Amino acid sequence: SEGVSETVQYFLDRLYINRISIHMLISHYNALLGEEKTLTGMVGTIDQQCDILGVCNDAYDAAAVMCDQEYFEHPKLIATAMDTSDLNEATQDRVSASYVPSHLHHILFEIFKNSMRATCEFSEQKGLPELPEINVRIYKTQDDITIKISDLGGGIKRAASSKI
């Protein structure tokens, strides 16, 4: 069979989930004890007013540095946010939630890294004069928050999609 067997994949999934859970509990415990300085508004490692767009921009900037080192350029970011549950039009472009910013940053950083690599390589392959942008749209409703990230990096072949 191609790739990793289901048993090994199950074991690895459980290992990583347990590792993340244990790390979260330990860092939260240490932060609550004052072992680590936290920002205002933080309860341990949880930010009760986590700025989703701000974390997104920070993750993009970190991935852009790595992309610049490898490809000497990086795709630009177009990011928008909309809180549809906010009736005040002046503040609808700010989306916040109770969340662990470091976890969100790590997830977005990995996605941006993959997106930038794909965009740079696909653009080079197609001979495009400029790198296409990466678009991020963040939507908050009464029920959930959706983060949509899109690029022009060529996509994933359907045959390979089962490996993701």
N, C-alpha and C positions, 0 to 999 in steps of 0.2 A: 504494500500500500504506500501511497505517496504521503510524505510529511510525517507527522507524529500520530501514533495510534490514539484511539479514543481514551484508553485507560491512562496513558501518560498525559494527555491533554486535560483530562478530568483532575488528575493529581496536581498538575501545574496550576490549573484554575483555583483549586482549593488552597494550594500553598500561597498564591498571591493574594487571594481574598483574606486569608488568615493573617498574612503579613501586614496588609494594609490596615486591617481591623486592630491588630495589636499595636501597631505604630500609632494609630489614631488615639487609642486609649492612653498609651504612655505619654504622648506629647500633650494631650489634653489634661491629663493628671498633673504633669510637670508645670504646664502653664497656669493651672489653677493654684498650684502651690507657690507660684511666684518664681520658679526656677528659670523662667524665660520671660523676657519683657514682651508684653503684648500691647497692641495698639488700643487706643480708646474705642470702646464699643465691643471689644472682643471679650468673649466669655471662654476662657481657655483658648482653644484653637478655632473656635467658631465665631465668625463675624456676623453679628445679628443684622447688620446693614451692608452686607457684602456687595460692592459695586461690580456687577457682572461685566459691564463694558470696560471698566478700569482694569479688571483682572485679564480680560481678553486682550486689551492693548499691551499690558505688561508681558503676557505670554508671546504675543506677536513680536514685540521688540526683542525678546530673548532669542526667539527662533530666527529673526532677521540677522542677528549678529552671527549666528552659526552659518546661515545661508551665505552671507557676505564672505565669510572665510573660505567657503567651498566654491562658490560660483561667482564671486566678486560683484554680485548684485542680488537684489531680492524683489519679489513682487510687492507692490504697494497694497495697503489694506484700506478697504472701504467698509467701515463698521457703523451700523445704526442700531438703535435700541428703541423699543416702544413698550410702554406699560399701558396696556389697554384697560387695566383695572383702576387706573388713576384718572379721576375726572378733571383734574387741573391740567390744562393743556401746556402750561409753562414747565411742568415737571414730568410730562409723559415720556421724555427722552432719557429718563434715568430709571434703570431697572436694578433693584436691589432685592436681596433675599438672605435668609439665615443660611449660611453655608460655610464650609471650610475653604478659605481662599487658596491655600496651598494645593489642595486636591484639584480644584478647578483649574488652577494655573498649570499643573502638571499635565492634565488631560488636554487642555487647549494647546500647550506648548508642543506636545507630540503630534497633534493634528496639524498645527501650523508647519512644523518641520516637514511632515509628509507632503503637505500641500505645496510648500515652497520647492521642495526637491522635484516633485512631479511637474510643477509649472515651469521651472527652469529647464529641466531635461526635455520636456515636450516642446517648449518654445525653441530650444536650440535645434532639436530634431526637425521642426517645421520651418526653421529659418525666419522666425518672426523678428521684426526690428525692435519691438518692445515687449517686455513681459506683461502679460495680462494681470489684472488685479485679483486679489482674493477678497471675496465679499463675505461679510458676516452680518447676519440679521438676528437680533435678539428680541424675542417677544415674550411679554408676561401677560397672562390672563388671570382670572380669579383662581383657576385650577392648577396651572403649571407655568413653567418657563421653557421656551424652546430656543435653542441656539442653532441657527442654520449657517453652515460654512460651505461656500462653493468656490471652485476654482476652474481654470481651464487647463488642467494638467493631464488630460487624455483619458482619465477614467481607469477603471479596472475591468479587465476582460471577464465576461460572465463565467467562463470556465474556471477562473481563479477566485471567484467570489466565495466559493465554499470554504476556502482556506482562511477567510477572515473571521 
